[in-house]
Amino acid sequence: MSNIDLQALIPNNVHLGENRQLQRALEHWQPAFLNWWDEMGPSDFKAKEVYLRTAVGVDASGWASYGYTPMPDYRWGIFLADKEEGRKIGFGDHMGEDVWQEVPGEYRSTFRRLIVTQGDTEPASVEQQRLLGHTAPSLYDLRNLFQVNVEEGRHLWAMVYLLHAYFGRDGREEAEELLMRHSGDADKPRILGTFNEPMDNWLSFFMFTYFTDRDGKFQLKSFAESAFDPLARTTRFMLTEEAHHMFVGETGVGRVIKRTLEVMKELDTDDVATLRKAGVVDLPT
């Protein structure tokens, strides 16, 4: 089982205190992250205490704690799933070889591109959703939104750790760039187009967490099989948190459809204009 350090400035189970150079680099990046959260995270809720789940380990029997905290005080940490001793590469030209603990030189640029692209999606979705709290259908939905947001922030930390720990100066520069690009920015947009689209209503949010996060799940599952073991271990734990994001989307879309069907039955109509006037989303939409 991994050794968990929850008292460190950056909670982690990667023995950060034993690598002073890496620790200093990440602690230098941390204020920039907090400034980004302050400027681009959920707007106008900084002083509010929110009931949030916080990762405190990777043990399936108790990996999270729950409690009220203002989001700027959330404890974003770096957690990798426990190492599987004797794990082998399961496919490709290197099938059957030991998994890699360092990135082979010939694959360095490919892995960096994959990690940067994954890392770029995490803050991008927070930026897309930053105003949704003002129109939340309920406190339940508001809490779910903020839970998704803080965990996307932790997933950014997961990718930044890999960039700092395994890609040297190039990785540090890429980590800085992750906070310089912004969703929908005309000059420095996010890497993937879907993360530059506006998200100004809750139906879009539910669809995003239903479909886009489901796509993200399979991306993470492929990374979890990676020959680069730190990436595999990082994403295996991310999948634990990602399940809730898809739950938010699935149940959200289900509630929208259920209410529409109830009103269709009450009014005995499927006329789009009538249903919209009644305050529900028509099924063709």
PyMOL commands that set and color helices and strands:
alter all, ss='L'
color gray80, all
select helices_A, chain A and resi 16-18+20-40+71-73+105-128+132-135+139-166+168-178+193-196+202-223+229-267+272-277
alter helices_A, ss='H'
color red, helices_A
select strands_A, chain A and resi 49-55+64-70
alter strands_A, ss='S'
color yellow, strands_A
deselect
rebuild
show_as cartoon
